Amino acid sequence: MFETLAERLQSAFKKLRGKGKLSEADVTEALREVRMALLEADVALKVVKDFTAAVKEKAVGAEVLESLTPAQSVIRIVRDEMNHILGEAAKLQKSQKSPTIYMIVGLQGSGKTTTCGKLALSLKEGGEDPMLAACDIYRPAAIKQLQVLGKELDVPVFSLGDKSDPVQIAKGAVQLAESSRKNIVILDTAGRLHIDENMMSELKRLKAALNPTEILLVADAMTGQDAVKIAERFHQDLTLTGIILTKMDGDARGGAVLSIRAVTGCPVKFVGVGEKLKALEPFYPDRMVSRILGMGDVLTLIEKVEQEIDEKKARELEEKLKKAEFDLDDYLDQLQQIKKMGSLTDLLSMLPGNMFPGLNLQKQLKEVKPDDKQIFKIEAVIRSMTKEERKNPEILNASRKKRVARGSGTEVSDVNQVLKHFDMMKKMMKQFSSAQKQGGKKLLRLPFLG
């Protein structure tokens, strides 16, 4: 997420850090690169102009140019302006009278129905008791898709088939929720390939009849400026209360987040970061800005660790690290736990860039990118080794590597890559362990860092 934007911005700031004092020309040149980075990230032109103008006005003041750390001052100003655009994190509101109604709207192909399921799961895990309502009577298999999701999540789905009026379906869902004591109703409304008056008219009727607590637009982040235009139109007709951006894991640009908030004033409340039903995360603007500027996102990382990682195994690994006993079996076990939390690259990108002073973390992230398919290959390679080889990988000579490659259905180059990743992880963990000792206290326990 935001990989390209982060690289470009950090590159611009790196040039500033190399200067003892900044001139107005230095700031102007850096902001030119910032401007290009934002435009390439698909941020709306007006938003970029306003943003860079605000930053420049504050960055060329004597207080910044004459400070001992002018580069840090400029970065702080950029951070503050980004936070100003994105605003505070916005939570879902609840109605004083049960059930609370969330009306989910959007175009076809944005992932609206799947997002309804993801939202239901998120609410259920948070202690709520949701119900889904199948109000999309036009798209083939839309009702069936929602019913399949509901069964998988153990969340009831209300439907009257594809011949009933969506308003009657929604009202029926609310009545059933009241009688069965479900405290939240999520309306999966109909979308279209593009916005048309019939769709908007139906959504307006639903809003008037149900008075939903939240009207949430599901928009595809990969559509860039189109997502902003779509959000503008929906907000104009329905007065949206929030946005859910999908496919954030697949879009390195991600400028739609900045643009939508600045153009519509609607907060982004959730982001979809994968296809799995758990891949819906609350959106924290300040954390996103920190990641973009290379400051990490340790809070989100801690939350992921607390949700998914076996505390007992983490303590066992910590003891092994202290005794320098970390081997390939431990490495495999950690990768399997990491899989539960998402991609390793995303997880490591949440660490501040200066956390490992002896390592170029961004460079390492490009080299260490095991996705699910690669982890499957790593598993095959490690399981084809003997116990002795897993414990002492340095004994893996050319002939042993050939045997392991044959046994795992891979190439010798794949075996070498696994060993390279393993050595990289050991190096990172050793660095982290040293940082802990120097700091005199535990900074953070991670499954792959101890």
C-alpha positions as CSV (number, residue, x, y, z in Angstrom):
1,M,0.0,0.0,0.0
2,F,1.4,3.4,-1.0
3,E,4.8,1.9,-1.9
4,T,5.5,4.1,-4.8
5,L,4.3,7.3,-3.1
6,A,6.4,6.5,0.0
7,E,9.5,5.9,-2.0
8,R,9.2,9.1,-4.0
9,L,8.5,11.3,-0.9
10,Q,11.3,9.7,1.1
11,S,13.7,10.2,-1.7
12,A,12.8,13.9,-1.9
13,F,13.3,14.3,1.9
14,K,16.6,12.4,1.8
15,K,18.1,15.1,-0.3
16,L,17.0,17.7,2.2
17,R,18.6,15.8,5.1
18,G,22.0,16.0,3.4
19,K,22.0,19.8,3.7
20,G,23.0,21.7,6.8
21,K,20.7,24.6,6.1
22,L,18.0,25.0,3.6
23,S,17.5,27.8,1.1
24,E,14.1,28.7,-0.4
25,A,15.4,27.1,-3.6
26,D,16.0,23.8,-1.8
27,V,12.4,23.7,-0.4
28,T,11.0,24.6,-3.9
29,E,12.9,21.8,-5.5
30,A,11.9,19.3,-2.9
31,L,8.2,20.4,-3.2
32,R,8.4,20.0,-6.9
33,E,9.3,16.3,-6.4
34,V,6.5,16.0,-3.8
35,R,4.1,17.5,-6.3
36,M,5.1,15.0,-9.0
37,A,4.9,12.1,-6.5
38,L,1.4,13.0,-5.5
39,L,0.2,13.5,-9.1
40,E,1.7,10.1,-10.0
41,A,-0.2,8.6,-7.0
42,D,-3.4,9.9,-8.6
43,V,-4.1,12.6,-6.2
44,A,-6.4,15.3,-7.7
45,L,-4.6,18.2,-9.2
46,K,-6.5,20.8,-7.1
47,V,-5.6,18.9,-3.9
48,V,-2.0,18.7,-4.9
49,K,-1.8,22.5,-5.7
50,D,-3.5,23.4,-2.4
51,F,-1.3,21.0,-0.4
52,T,2.1,22.1,-1.9
53,A,1.1,25.8,-1.6
54,A,0.3,25.3,2.1
55,V,3.5,23.4,2.8
56,K,5.6,26.0,1.0
57,E,4.1,28.9,2.8
58,K,5.1,27.3,6.2
59,A,8.4,25.8,5.0
60,V,10.1,28.9,3.7
61,G,9.7,30.8,7.0
62,A,12.9,31.9,8.8
63,E,12.1,29.6,11.7
64,V,12.4,26.5,9.5
65,L,15.3,27.7,7.2
66,E,17.4,28.7,10.2
67,S,16.7,25.8,12.4
68,L,19.3,23.2,13.3
69,T,17.2,20.4,11.7
70,P,15.4,22.1,8.8
71,A,14.8,18.9,6.9
72,Q,12.9,17.4,9.9
73,S,10.9,20.6,10.1
74,V,9.8,20.3,6.5
75,I,8.9,16.7,7.0
76,R,6.9,17.6,10.1
77,I,5.0,20.3,8.0
78,V,4.2,17.8,5.3
79,R,3.0,15.3,7.9
80,D,0.8,17.9,9.5
81,E,-0.7,19.0,6.2
82,M,-1.5,15.4,5.2
83,N,-3.1,14.9,8.6
84,H,-5.1,18.1,8.1
85,I,-6.4,16.8,4.7
86,L,-7.4,13.4,6.0
87,G,-8.8,14.5,9.4
88,E,-9.3,12.3,12.4
89,A,-10.1,8.6,12.3
90,A,-13.8,8.2,12.0
91,K,-15.7,5.3,13.7
92,L,-19.0,3.9,12.7
93,Q,-21.9,5.6,14.5
94,K,-24.7,3.6,16.2
95,S,-28.3,4.5,16.6
96,Q,-29.8,5.1,20.0
97,K,-32.7,2.9,19.0
98,S,-31.9,-0.7,17.8
99,P,-31.4,-1.8,15.2
100,T,-28.7,0.4,13.7
101,I,-29.0,0.5,9.9
102,Y,-25.9,0.7,7.7
103,M,-26.7,1.3,4.0
104,I,-23.9,0.2,1.7
105,V,-23.9,1.7,-1.8
106,G,-21.6,1.7,-4.8
107,L,-21.1,0.6,-8.4
108,Q,-20.9,-2.9,-9.7
109,G,-17.4,-4.3,-9.5
110,S,-16.3,-2.3,-6.5
111,G,-16.6,-5.2,-4.2
112,K,-19.8,-4.0,-2.5
113,T,-21.4,-7.3,-1.6
114,T,-18.2,-8.8,-0.4
115,T,-17.5,-5.7,1.7
116,C,-20.9,-6.2,3.3
117,G,-19.8,-9.6,4.5
118,K,-16.4,-8.2,5.7
119,L,-18.2,-5.5,7.6
120,A,-20.6,-8.0,9.2
121,L,-17.6,-10.1,10.3
122,S,-15.8,-7.1,11.7
123,L,-18.8,-6.0,13.7
124,K,-19.5,-9.6,14.9
125,E,-15.9,-9.9,16.2
126,G,-16.4,-6.6,17.9
127,G,-19.3,-8.0,19.9
128,E,-22.2,-6.9,17.7
129,D,-25.0,-9.1,16.4
130,P,-25.5,-8.1,12.7
131,M,-27.9,-9.1,10.0
132,L,-27.5,-8.8,6.2
133,A,-30.3,-7.7,3.9
134,A,-30.2,-8.6,0.2
135,C,-31.6,-5.5,-1.5
136,D,-29.8,-6.0,-4.8
137,I,-32.5,-7.6,-7.0
138,Y,-30.9,-6.8,-10.3
139,R,-27.4,-8.3,-10.5
140,P,-27.5,-12.0,-11.3
141,A,-26.5,-14.2,-8.2
142,A,-26.2,-11.1,-6.0
143,I,-28.6,-12.6,-3.5
144,K,-27.0,-16.0,-3.6
145,Q,-23.6,-14.5,-3.1
146,L,-24.7,-12.7,0.0
147,Q,-26.4,-15.9,1.3
148,V,-23.2,-17.8,0.8
149,L,-21.2,-15.1,2.7
150,G,-23.8,-15.1,5.5
151,K,-23.6,-18.9,5.9
152,E,-19.8,-18.8,6.1
153,L,-19.9,-16.1,8.7
154,D,-22.9,-17.5,10.6
155,V,-24.8,-14.2,10.0
156,P,-28.4,-14.3,9.0
157,V,-29.4,-13.0,5.5
158,F,-32.9,-11.6,4.9
159,S,-34.2,-11.8,1.4
160,L,-37.6,-11.7,-0.4
161,G,-36.1,-12.9,-3.7
162,D,-35.5,-10.8,-6.8
163,K,-39.1,-9.8,-7.5
164,S,-39.8,-7.7,-4.5
165,D,-39.2,-4.0,-4.1
166,P,-35.9,-3.2,-2.3
167,V,-37.6,-0.9,0.1
168,Q,-40.0,-3.7,1.2
169,I,-37.0,-6.0,1.6
170,A,-35.2,-3.5,3.8
171,K,-38.2,-2.9,5.9
172,G,-38.7,-6.6,6.3
173,A,-35.1,-7.0,7.4
174,V,-35.5,-4.3,10.0
175,Q,-38.7,-5.9,11.4
176,L,-37.0,-9.3,11.6
177,A,-34.0,-7.7,13.3
178,E,-36.3,-6.1,15.9
179,S,-38.1,-9.4,16.7
180,S,-34.9,-11.5,16.7
181,R,-32.9,-8.9,18.7
182,K,-30.3,-8.3,16.0
183,N,-28.8,-4.9,16.7
184,I,-27.4,-4.1,13.3
185,V,-28.8,-4.4,9.8
186,I,-26.5,-4.1,6.8
187,L,-28.3,-3.2,3.5
188,D,-26.5,-4.6,0.4
189,T,-28.1,-2.2,-2.2
190,A,-28.0,-2.5,-6.0
191,G,-25.2,-1.1,-8.0
192,R,-24.8,-0.3,-11.7
193,L,-21.9,-0.3,-14.2
194,H,-22.2,3.4,-14.0
195,I,-24.3,6.0,-12.1
196,D,-27.8,6.4,-13.5
197,E,-31.0,8.2,-12.3
198,N,-32.9,4.9,-11.7
199,M,-30.3,3.7,-9.3
200,M,-30.1,7.0,-7.4
201,S,-33.9,7.2,-7.2
202,E,-34.0,3.8,-5.6
203,L,-31.3,4.7,-3.1
204,K,-33.1,7.9,-2.2
205,R,-36.3,5.9,-1.6
206,L,-34.3,3.5,0.7
207,K,-32.8,6.4,2.6
208,A,-36.2,8.1,3.0
209,A,-37.9,4.9,4.2
210,L,-35.2,3.6,6.5
211,N,-33.3,6.7,7.7
212,P,-30.0,4.8,8.0
213,T,-27.5,5.8,10.6
214,E,-24.6,5.4,8.1
215,I,-24.6,5.6,4.3
216,L,-21.2,4.1,3.3
217,L,-19.9,4.2,-0.3
218,V,-17.7,1.3,-1.4
219,A,-15.3,2.5,-4.0
220,D,-12.5,0.8,-5.9
221,A,-9.2,2.5,-5.0
222,M,-7.6,1.3,-8.2
223,T,-9.9,3.5,-10.3
224,G,-8.1,6.6,-9.0
225,Q,-9.8,9.8,-10.0
226,D,-12.9,8.0,-11.1
227,A,-13.4,6.9,-7.5
228,V,-13.3,10.6,-6.5
229,K,-15.9,11.5,-9.2
230,I,-18.1,8.6,-8.1
231,A,-17.8,9.7,-4.4
232,E,-18.7,13.3,-5.4
233,R,-21.9,12.2,-7.1
234,F,-23.1,9.8,-4.4
235,H,-22.4,12.4,-1.8
236,Q,-24.3,15.0,-3.7
237,D,-27.4,12.8,-3.9
238,L,-27.3,10.9,-0.7
239,T,-25.1,12.8,1.8
240,L,-22.6,10.0,2.5
241,T,-21.3,9.5,6.0
242,G,-18.2,7.6,5.0
243,I,-16.2,5.7,2.4
244,I,-14.9,2.2,2.3
245,L,-12.0,1.9,-0.2
246,T,-11.4,-1.6,-1.6
247,K,-8.4,-3.1,-3.3
248,M,-5.9,-1.0,-1.4
249,D,-3.5,-3.9,-1.3
250,G,-3.3,-4.0,-5.1
251,D,-2.8,-0.3,-5.7
252,A,0.6,1.1,-5.0
253,R,-0.6,4.7,-5.8
254,G,-3.5,5.1,-3.5
255,G,-4.0,8.8,-4.1
256,A,-7.8,8.3,-4.0
257,V,-7.6,8.3,-0.2
258,L,-6.2,11.9,-0.1
259,S,-8.5,13.1,-2.9
260,I,-11.8,11.7,-1.7
261,R,-11.4,13.2,1.8
262,A,-10.3,16.6,0.4
263,V,-12.9,16.8,-2.3
264,T,-16.0,15.4,-0.5
265,G,-15.2,16.0,3.1
266,C,-16.3,12.4,3.8
267,P,-14.0,10.3,6.0
268,V,-12.5,7.0,4.8
269,K,-13.7,4.6,7.5
270,F,-12.4,1.3,6.3
271,V,-10.0,0.0,3.7
272,G,-10.1,-3.5,2.0
273,V,-6.6,-5.0,2.0
274,G,-7.2,-8.4,0.5
275,E,-9.8,-10.9,-0.7
276,K,-10.2,-12.8,2.6
277,L,-13.2,-11.8,4.8
278,K,-10.9,-10.6,7.5
279,A,-9.1,-8.3,5.1
280,L,-11.1,-5.1,6.1
281,E,-9.3,-2.7,8.4
282,P,-10.3,0.5,10.1
283,F,-8.7,3.5,8.5
284,Y,-6.4,5.5,10.7
285,P,-5.2,8.6,8.7
286,D,-2.3,9.5,11.1
287,R,-0.9,5.9,10.8
288,M,-1.1,6.0,7.1
289,V,0.7,9.3,6.9
290,S,3.4,7.9,9.2
291,R,3.9,4.9,6.9
292,I,4.1,7.1,3.8
293,L,6.8,9.3,5.4
294,G,8.9,6.3,6.6
295,M,8.0,6.7,10.3
296,G,6.3,3.3,10.5
297,D,3.0,2.2,12.0
298,V,3.9,0.3,15.1
299,L,0.4,0.6,16.7
300,T,-1.2,-1.3,13.8
301,L,1.6,-3.9,13.9
302,I,1.1,-4.4,17.6
303,E,-2.6,-4.9,17.1
304,K,-2.0,-7.5,14.4
305,V,0.4,-9.3,16.6
306,E,-1.9,-9.4,19.6
307,Q,-4.8,-10.7,17.4
308,E,-2.9,-13.5,15.6
309,I,0.3,-14.6,17.3
310,D,0.6,-17.4,19.9
311,E,2.1,-15.7,22.9
312,K,3.7,-18.9,24.2
313,K,5.5,-19.5,20.9
314,A,6.7,-15.9,20.9
315,R,8.2,-16.4,24.3
316,E,9.9,-19.6,23.2
317,L,11.3,-17.9,20.2
318,E,12.6,-15.1,22.4
319,E,14.6,-17.5,24.5
320,K,16.0,-19.2,21.4
321,L,17.1,-15.8,20.1
322,K,18.9,-15.0,23.4
323,K,20.8,-18.3,23.0
324,A,21.4,-17.8,19.3
325,E,19.5,-21.1,18.6
326,F,17.2,-19.8,15.8
327,D,17.1,-22.4,13.0
328,L,15.1,-23.1,9.8
329,D,12.4,-24.9,11.7
330,D,11.8,-21.8,13.8
331,Y,12.0,-19.7,10.6
332,L,9.2,-21.8,9.0
333,D,7.1,-21.7,12.1
334,Q,7.3,-17.9,12.1
335,L,6.5,-17.5,8.5
336,Q,3.3,-19.6,9.0
337,Q,2.3,-17.3,11.8
338,I,3.1,-14.2,9.8
339,K,0.8,-15.5,7.0
340,K,-2.2,-15.0,9.4
341,M,-1.4,-11.3,9.6
342,G,-0.8,-10.4,5.9
343,S,2.2,-10.0,3.7
344,L,5.6,-9.8,5.3
345,T,6.4,-6.7,3.2
346,D,3.4,-4.8,4.6
347,L,4.3,-5.9,8.2
348,L,7.9,-4.8,8.0
349,S,6.9,-1.6,6.3
350,M,5.1,-0.7,9.5
351,L,8.4,-0.5,11.3
352,P,10.1,2.9,11.4
353,G,12.8,3.3,8.8
354,N,15.4,4.1,11.5
355,M,14.6,1.1,13.7
356,F,17.5,-0.9,12.2
357,P,20.4,1.7,11.9
358,G,22.7,-0.8,10.3
359,L,20.2,-1.9,7.6
360,N,18.7,-0.2,4.7
361,L,15.2,-1.4,5.6
362,Q,13.6,-0.3,2.3
363,K,16.2,-2.2,0.3
364,Q,15.7,-5.3,2.4
365,L,12.0,-5.1,1.9
366,K,12.4,-5.3,-1.8
367,E,14.6,-8.4,-1.5
368,V,12.5,-10.2,1.2
369,K,8.9,-10.4,-0.2
370,P,7.5,-13.9,0.5
371,D,3.9,-14.0,-0.5
372,D,1.6,-17.0,0.1
373,K,3.0,-18.8,-3.0
374,Q,6.6,-18.2,-2.0
375,I,5.9,-19.3,1.6
376,F,4.5,-22.6,0.1
377,K,7.7,-23.0,-1.8
378,I,9.8,-22.2,1.3
379,E,7.8,-24.8,3.2
380,A,8.5,-27.4,0.6
381,V,12.2,-26.6,0.6
382,I,12.6,-26.7,4.3
383,R,10.6,-29.9,4.7
384,S,12.9,-31.6,2.2
385,M,15.9,-31.0,4.4
386,T,17.1,-33.4,7.1
387,K,16.8,-32.4,10.8
388,E,20.5,-31.8,10.9
389,E,20.3,-29.5,7.9
390,R,17.5,-27.5,9.4
391,K,19.4,-27.0,12.6
392,N,22.7,-26.3,10.8
393,P,22.0,-24.9,7.3
394,E,25.7,-24.1,6.8
395,I,26.3,-27.8,6.1
396,L,24.2,-27.5,2.9
397,N,26.8,-27.9,0.2
398,A,26.2,-28.2,-3.5
399,S,25.2,-31.9,-3.5
400,R,22.9,-31.5,-0.5
401,K,21.2,-28.5,-2.2
402,K,20.6,-30.5,-5.4
403,R,18.9,-33.3,-3.3
404,V,16.7,-30.7,-1.4
405,A,15.7,-29.1,-4.8
406,R,14.7,-32.5,-6.2
407,G,12.8,-33.4,-3.1
408,S,10.9,-30.1,-3.1
409,G,10.2,-29.9,-6.8
410,T,12.2,-26.7,-7.0
411,E,15.6,-25.5,-8.4
412,V,18.9,-25.1,-6.6
413,S,18.4,-21.3,-7.1
414,D,15.2,-21.6,-5.0
415,V,17.1,-23.3,-2.2
416,N,19.7,-20.6,-2.3
417,Q,17.0,-18.0,-2.1
418,V,15.4,-19.6,0.9
419,L,18.8,-19.6,2.7
420,K,19.3,-16.0,1.7
421,H,15.9,-15.0,3.2
422,F,16.8,-17.0,6.3
423,D,20.1,-15.2,6.8
424,M,18.4,-11.9,6.2
425,M,15.9,-12.6,8.9
426,K,18.6,-13.7,11.3
427,K,20.5,-10.5,10.6
428,M,17.4,-8.3,11.2
429,M,16.6,-10.2,14.5
430,K,20.2,-9.8,15.7
431,Q,20.0,-6.1,15.0
432,F,16.7,-5.8,16.8
433,S,18.0,-7.8,19.8
434,S,21.0,-5.5,20.1
435,A,18.6,-2.5,20.0
436,Q,16.6,-4.0,22.8
437,K,19.7,-4.5,25.0
438,Q,20.9,-1.0,24.3
439,G,17.5,0.5,25.1
440,G,17.3,-1.5,28.3
441,K,13.8,-2.7,27.7
442,K,11.7,-4.6,25.3
443,L,10.6,-2.4,22.4
444,L,8.2,-4.9,20.7
445,R,7.7,-8.6,20.5
446,L,7.1,-9.7,17.0
447,P,6.9,-13.4,15.8
448,F,9.8,-12.9,13.4
449,L,11.8,-10.6,15.6
450,G,11.4,-12.1,19.0
